[in-house]
Amino acid sequence: MDTVTLLGLLAGTLTTLAFAPQVVRAWRTRSTADLSLGMLVVLLSGVLLWLAYGVVRGDIAIIAANGVTAVLVGLILSIKKKSG
């Protein structure tokens, strides 16, 4: 694995992990009232586009980071839907 790929994986890991505490909090409290539905939808849309870009480019760092982030945002959206 080359240095550029490692750099991308590290950056992707950190940005994805930055979102993880919000997911844990929403999961524990079952509350997403303070999170804007619009923000989550726009974030998920952007992440899915980055994921598609990564697939087209064959860039594992972009694919991994955005794939995991899409799952995390999806979890928050499902909690938001269930909590009303």
Number of C-alpha atoms within 10 A of each C-alpha: 5 6 8 10 14 13 12 17 19 14 15 20 17 13 14 19 16 12 13 16 11 16 20 14 13 20 15 9 9 15 16 22 11 7 14 10 15 9 10 16 14 11 15 20 13 14 22 17 13 18 24 16 15 19 14 10 11 11 15 16 21 22 23 19 24 26 18 18 25 21 13 20 20 16 16 24 20 13 18 20 11 11 11 9
